[in-house]
């Protein structure tokens, strides 16, 4: 067997490309009745979750690294 050939990006060059099976898109036989649901957002609960996430992020090393990277990029 011959050695496999590789392109400049390191991918192996394949002599033949396998064809894909053409499958038809399945359409539902019955008409689907979707009902619009009302979104109920608890603002107090959402606000508390945002504050908790912010408090968790403040002392993290990740935030410190991001701040350093952004400040270096802005200079």
N, C-alpha and C positions, 0 to 999 in steps of 0.2 A: 504494500500500500504506500501511496505517496504521502508526504507530510501535508498536514492541513495548511492552507494559506490564510494569512491574517492581513487585515487592512491596517491603515495607519492608526486607527483608534483601538486596535487590539481585538477586534471582532473577527471570528472565523468566517471566511468566505465560503458560502454554500453553493454548490454547482446548480442545484435545482430547488425551486421554491415550491413547497407543497401547496396545492390549491385548497381553499377553504370551502366548506360545504355551504351552499346557499340555502338558508332556511327562511321560509316565509314568516312574516310577522303574524302572530296569532291575535286575532281580533275577537273580543268577547261576543258571543252570540246574542246575549240579552243586553238591553240598554241599561247602563249603570246609573243609578240615581244617587248622586253625591249630595249630601246636605251640608250647607255651610254652618259651621259651628262658631259660636261666639267665643272670642278669646277673653278669658277672665284673668287679668294680671293683678296680683296683690302687690301694690306699690310699696307698702311698708315692708313686706317680706323681701321683695327684690332689693330694696335699698339696704336692708340689714345684711343681705348676702354680699352685696357689693362692698359694703364697709368691712365686713369680715375678710373678704379676699384682699382688700387693700391693706388691712392690718397684717395679714399673713405675709404679704409681699414686701412690706417696708424693711424688715431686718434681713431680708434674704441676700445671699451673695449674688444671685442671678440679677437682681435689680441693680446692685452696685456695679456689676460688670457691664450691664446695659448702659447705665449712666456714663461710665467711663468711655465706652466705645462711642456713644453718641456725642459726648463732649469733644473727644479727639477728632471725630469726623467733622464736627461743626467748625473746628479751628482750622 
